[in-house]
Amino acid sequence: MKTSLEKLAIALILLFTSYSFAQAILEDERYVPETDPLVLEKLDQWQDIKFGLLMHWGAYSQWGIVESWSICPEDYGWCERTKGSNPQNYFEYKKEYEDLKKTFNPVKFDPDKWADAAKAAGMRYVVFTTKHHDGFSMFDSKYTDYKVTDPGCAFSEHPKANITKEIFDSFRAKDMWVGAYFSKPDWHHKNYWDPYFPPQDRNVNYDPALYPEKWEKYVQFTHNQLLELLTDYGKVDIIWLDGGWVKKRDQQNLEENYAEKFTENASGNGFIKHRMVSQDIRMDELVTKAREKQPGLIVVDRAVYGKNQNYLTPENRVPEKELPYPWESCIISGDGWSYTPDSNYMTGKEGIQMLVDIVAKGGNLLLNIAPSPEGEWDPGAYNLLQEYGKWMDINNEAIYNSHTLAPYKEDNICMTQQKDGTTYFLYLAKEGETEIPATIPIKSHRPKKGSTVTLLGYDEVLKWTPQEEGFVVNIPRSIRKNPPSNYVWTIKVSRLE
């Protein structure tokens, strides 16, 4: 029989051992390479297009709240209930939240306008929330009546009521890729949150092992909805699956379980999720069926270690260094993933320098814009995209189709390279710096003798001087105060030593 002190000591050892293990797993961010040659080809193409648009939109936008999470009974800030007639009563609140379907009526919805703005900004693909965790389908699903096209929805009679189809068609018409964000958990579905049991947290509210027939119905529902999107909505390039807790739990992913527990509680807010529920929706089987419908389909089973996560998705952060696998930072452009009234958007300088930093490290940027309940984008979103567009018109050759060049970044200078050896040194303007410096030193590389050195957007060849370490580029006085672009200036070198 162990004493209380011994038990405490053992518990502390296990705690700190587990925490260290979890931290190591997170820092490692492991990746399982794809083997399907069609998918590998598609991934190569995806890594060349660099810049995409993410849109979170649903009936919840009417309340200007964080998407879905307020109906999740967890004690985190993003789950706080602030709207409705009685937010202190969970069950009344959830009913009122789900009744937002009745009043959702985005009559100003114009996907062609969005596609035009995204294309002009230099974006090459879109990922749209076809269904978030609340289960409200933004497409005409045959498998639920909790959808935008249901007669109970105010928008259902509108000619563009099948919102996902309209968005996909508009963006494809601009030669952009389309991706479907799809939530694996569905908090509306009776076989995920069974009405007999109260929901406890984000997980299924019963044990699938004890109710296998009920769980199988949910698995089939999930497969049917996803395959529906891949059958009835034209060519789809990416399936972007969210809700990483919906996965098979076994010894193989024990480390991910630890990582989830400790990182969610690292800030001291909320609580450690006490349930680790095996929620096997048979992803291998689903991906096989999906690629029978859409060969070469990129599948992103987010935050689930394994072969069905074709690229990784750091959320609202940019990695400190180059990552050795395909990746994409998904970043909020305003005050939240979903619509927020009077949202403050990042500046053009912040957005453009972020794109350059991500691309120099080998990643893609997926920038989120949240439509309003009326179906519009804020002026701030359009202004930001216009800033991107003006910069990309001058500098896009340093972005598209580029790959990394060590050391990726030197002070405030990022670098990229094309397959033919053409190299770009992208000078990120410092705080308060509006003029290009008279000289720009670069230590890590040197042009090959006879190479041409230019500034994108300026026709004349620049003078450069070799140094013991690297070289120095001289910028003519005539363009220092009138640079060809804002925020980042790109030096192009035809060939390095």
Secondary structure, 3 states (H helix, E strand, C coil): CCCHHHHHHHHHHHHHHHHHHHHHHHHHCCCCCCCCHHHHHHHHHHHHHCEEEEECCCHHHHHCCCCCHHHCCCCCHHHCCCCCCCCCCHHHHHHHHHCHHHHCCCCCCCHHHHHHHHHHHCCCEEEEEEECCCCCECCCCCCCCCECCCCCCCCCCCCCCCHHHHHHHHHHCCCCEEEEEEECCCCCCCCCCCCCCCCCCCCCCCCCCCCHHHHHHHHHHHHHHHHHHHHHCCCCCEEEEECCCCCCCCHHHHHHHHHHHHHHCCCCCCCCCCCCCCCCCCHHHHHHHHHHHCCCCEEEECCCCCCCECCECCECCCCCCCCCCCEEEEEECCCCCCCCCCCCCCCHHHHHHHHHHHHHCCCEEEEECCCCCCCCCCHHHHHHHHHHHHHHHHHHHHCCCCEEEEEEEECCEEEEECCCCCEEEEEECCCCCCCCCCEEEECCCCECCCCCEEECCEEEECEEEECCCCEEEECCHHHHCCCCCCCEEEEEECCEC
